[in-house]
Amino acid sequence: MSVAERLGVGRPVKTGANLTPMIDMTFLLVVFFILVSRITSVEQIPLQLPSPFDPASNPAPEAPRLVVNIPGDDEGLATGVVYDQQEYDLDDDGLDLLTGAVAARLETMPELQVNLRADRRVPYESVAPVMDALAAAGARAGRTDGLRVNLVIQVDPDAGGID
């Protein structure tokens, strides 16, 4: 018996694709998109955001953020404050709980920006206490320079706003 016969050189070679890595990547992509869609849905509850005619500021730079929402009902009254899938009342107790929750997050991640989304129908008298609670959360978290709150608006390019 020759060396070529023992090595099997004369037999046809079986080739095929190994699909295991492709299946692994597919599952990783599915998990990624599920997590990203969950994060986006947590921040983006349906609101009618204000759209000023000529906004004076530019969009905030992309940075880690926490989002506080103030939804309104059909009459334009604030129904509460939604932060991190938790709803807080607009009374003193609810705002104290909101202050504590935001302060705890700011203590663990001091570089966070705070984005405030309020329905356009909600009067300022309902938004001001929430802004005060956010400022108190910044003070409680040890931010001596204060807490910057970004007010989120809807920019309408047809109404003369920025792109």
Helices and strands as residue ranges (DSSP letters): H 3-7, H 20-43, E 65-70, E 81-83, E 86-88, H 92-108, E 113-118, H 124-140, E 149-151, G 157-159
